[in-house]
Amino acid sequence: MEVAFERTGHRRYATVITLPGGHSRRMDPAPGFDENIPHDLVHYLTEAELGLSSGVFGRAAAGGGGFAETAETPGDPRRRARAQRKLKKREASLGKADRGDMATSEYFAGVCDVAWRRRAGATTPAWADGQSIPPEDAPTVDRILNRLDELAPLWRDLPIGGALTFTWPHPTAAVRPPASA
């Protein structure tokens, strides 16, 4: 599965998942745009680095995922509705099989987002004041922060229309220039 984080405009981005066979699902706009590192990219790196197969992106690779509502399904409206129902049923099945990966992804993505912003000197949310990283989580957080350090400059330098593209579950990105470049 290919996962792309595409800068689609000033303060906008899309997350695009392309499954084997070329079927794409796109969330545009995606939540949590940030000039330094967008929300979904923090989740991707967290899940790839920790090998979470039942998080957002692992579920998408297995045919479900949080992109169910935005699937681009070709064909007539009845066919699209049927595909949406099938996708939601698949997601429900994957949710039942979750070994706690989704909660782990949410936890570490949140902790790492704040920790990385502190380390980079960026603004952090007020609720994070006084929050610290539990010592037992520090090695895991450091691994993810190192990935964020590698990718943040690539994201910041990305022009509108460009994308960082990954092959799930690998945490290494390829930079795709805008289509007109």
N, C-alpha and C positions, 0 to 999 in steps of 0.2 A: 504494500500500500504506500502511495506517495502522499505526503502531507506538505502543503505549501502555506506559508504565511505571507500574504500578498499585501503590499501597501497600496491601497486603492484610492486614496485621496489625502488631503490635509487632515490629520487626526482621525484617519479611518484605515481599517485593515479588514481583510477577509481571511478565513481559514478554509482551505479547500482540501478535501480528501478525495483521492482518486484510487478506487479499488481496482484490483486486477480485472482486465477486460475493458478498462477505460471509463467505467461509470463513476461520475463525480458527484460529490455532495459539497455544497458551498454554504457557509454562513457569512453573510455580508450585509451589514457590518457585524464583525465579531466583537465580543464584549471586552472591555478593559484596554482600549488603545493606550499606548504609552510611547513617547518618543524614544525611550531607552530600551524597553523590552515589553511587549504586549502580554496580556494575561494568558492567552492560549499557548503562547510559546513557552512560558514558564511551566505550564502544565505538561506540555510535550516533553520538555527536557527532564522534568521530574520523573515522568513515567518511563522514558527511555533509559535514563541513567539508573533507575531502580529496578528495571525489568518488570514493571507492573502490567501484566497482560489483561487485567480486568478494569483498568482505568478508562478514561474517556477515549483515548486513542486505540488501546487494545480492543475495546468493545467495537469501535468503528471498524477495525481490521477484521473482526469476527462477524461483521454484518449488522451491527447495531450501532450504538453510540448516540451521543447527544446531538448528532446532526440529523436525526430522524425527521424532525419537523421541516428541515430545509432541503431535503433530498431533491435533486433535479431529476425527475422521472419523466422520460419521454413518453409520448403517446396521448391518448384521449383522457379526459378527466376521470372516467371510471377506472381506467388502467392505473392512473396516478394514485387514486384513492385506495385501490387494492394494494398497490406497492407500499403505500404509507402504512396501511394496517399490518401488512406483513413485517415491515421494518419495526413497528412498535411492538409486535408480538415477539420478534427476535430480541429486541432490547430487554423486554421483560424477562425472557429466558436467561439472557446473559446476566441480568441483575441478580437473579436467584443464585447463579453460580459464582458470584463475586466473593473472593476470599478476603475481602477487606481492602482490596486495591484502590477502590474509589475513595474511601475515607483516607487512606494513606496518601493518595495523590493530592486530595484537597488540603490535608494537613501540611505536607512538605511544600507544596506550591505556595501556600499562604506564608509559611515561615520563611521560605527562601526568597520570596518576593520582597518582604520587608527587610530581611537581612542583607540582600543584595543592594537595595536602595540605601540603606545605612552605609554600607561599605563604599558605595559610589558617590556618597554625599548628596543623594537625591532626596526629595521630600517624601516623608512617610506619613501614613494616615495617623490621625490623633489617637485612635484606639490602640495603636502599636506602642505608644510611649510606655516605657517601663517594662515591656515584654522582653524576655530573654530566651535564648535557645537552651533547652535542657541539655546538660552535658552528654547524655547518652545519644542525642541526635546530632551533635556537632560534627562528627566525621561525615555523616550522610549529607548534612547541609553544606559542608565545605566542598564535597564532590559536585553538588549541583551548582553552587556559586561559581566554581571554576568554569563550568560549561556556560553559565550566564555571562561571565567575564569574556569568554571567547566570542560569543554571539552578539552581545550588545552593540559593539562597534559596527558589525555587519548590518544589523537592523537599522541603526541610526543613519548609516550612509546609503541605505536603500532608497532609490528614487521611486516616485509614484509609478505604479505599474510593475515594479520589480518584486521579487519574492525570494524568501529563503525556503528551500525545498529539502525535505528529508525523506528517506526511505525508512518506514517504520520497521523495527524499533531502534534504529541507529540515531545517535545524538549529533552526528556530523552533518552540517548543512552545505548545500550547493546554492550559490547565489545565481538567481535567474534575472537577467536584466529585463526592462520593459519590452514589450513586444515590438515597439517601434525602433528600439536601439539596434 
